[in-house]
Amino acid sequence: RRVLVGLLRGDGHQVDEAADGSEAVTAMASAPYDLAIVDLTMPGLNGLEVLRAAHQGASPHPTPVCVLLTAST
């Protein structure tokens, strides 16, 4: 997450980050985003659960999503 955030910010993008899936669902429900990047192996709610929650109405803002699969640590 730190590497991706650093790269995106280095390119001039505004980046919000979530430490886990629950935090991501809360963030996506509170504000519109141009893109959400979720990791299938994120802690708490995994990436699929985040997408499911957003699709089922937890997020009122339609957001394109990029799904990553990283190694869990």
C-alpha positions as CSV (number, residue, x, y, z in Angstrom):
1,R,0.0,0.0,0.0
2,R,2.8,2.4,0.9
3,V,4.5,2.0,-2.4
4,L,1.4,2.4,-4.5
5,V,0.3,5.5,-2.5
6,G,3.8,7.0,-2.9
7,L,3.8,6.4,-6.7
8,L,0.3,7.9,-7.1
9,R,1.0,10.9,-5.0
10,G,4.3,11.3,-6.8
11,D,2.4,11.6,-10.0
12,G,0.2,14.4,-8.4
13,H,-2.9,12.4,-7.5
14,Q,-4.8,13.0,-4.4
15,V,-4.9,9.7,-2.5
16,D,-6.9,8.5,0.5
17,E,-5.9,5.2,2.0
18,A,-7.7,2.7,4.2
19,A,-6.0,0.4,6.6
20,D,-8.6,-2.3,6.2
21,G,-11.8,-3.2,4.3
22,S,-14.1,-1.7,6.8
23,E,-12.4,1.6,6.6
24,A,-12.5,1.4,2.8
25,V,-16.3,0.8,2.8
26,T,-16.8,3.8,5.2
27,A,-14.6,6.0,3.0
28,M,-16.4,5.0,-0.2
29,A,-19.8,5.7,1.4
30,S,-18.7,9.2,2.5
31,A,-17.4,10.7,-0.7
32,P,-17.2,10.2,-4.4
33,Y,-13.9,8.8,-5.8
34,D,-12.5,8.7,-9.3
35,L,-11.1,5.3,-8.6
36,A,-11.0,2.7,-5.8
37,I,-8.1,0.3,-5.7
38,V,-8.9,-2.7,-3.5
39,D,-6.7,-5.7,-2.6
40,L,-8.2,-9.1,-2.4
41,T,-6.1,-9.9,0.6
42,M,-6.7,-6.7,2.6
43,P,-7.3,-7.2,6.3
44,G,-10.8,-7.2,7.9
45,L,-13.2,-7.2,5.0
46,N,-11.3,-8.5,2.0
47,G,-11.5,-6.8,-1.4
48,L,-14.4,-8.9,-2.6
49,E,-16.4,-8.1,0.5
50,V,-15.6,-4.4,0.0
51,L,-16.9,-4.6,-3.6
52,R,-20.0,-6.5,-2.4
53,A,-20.8,-3.9,0.2
54,A,-20.3,-1.1,-2.2
55,H,-22.5,-2.8,-4.8
56,Q,-25.2,-3.5,-2.2
57,G,-25.6,0.1,-1.5
58,A,-23.0,0.9,1.2
59,S,-21.6,3.4,-1.3
60,P,-24.1,5.8,-2.9
61,H,-21.3,7.0,-5.3
62,P,-20.6,4.8,-8.4
63,T,-16.8,4.3,-8.4
64,P,-14.6,2.5,-10.9
65,V,-12.6,-0.2,-9.2
66,C,-9.1,-1.7,-9.8
67,V,-8.7,-5.0,-8.0
68,L,-5.2,-6.1,-6.9
69,L,-4.0,-9.4,-5.6
70,T,-0.9,-9.0,-3.4
71,A,0.9,-11.4,-1.1
72,S,-0.5,-11.2,2.4
73,T,2.0,-10.4,5.1
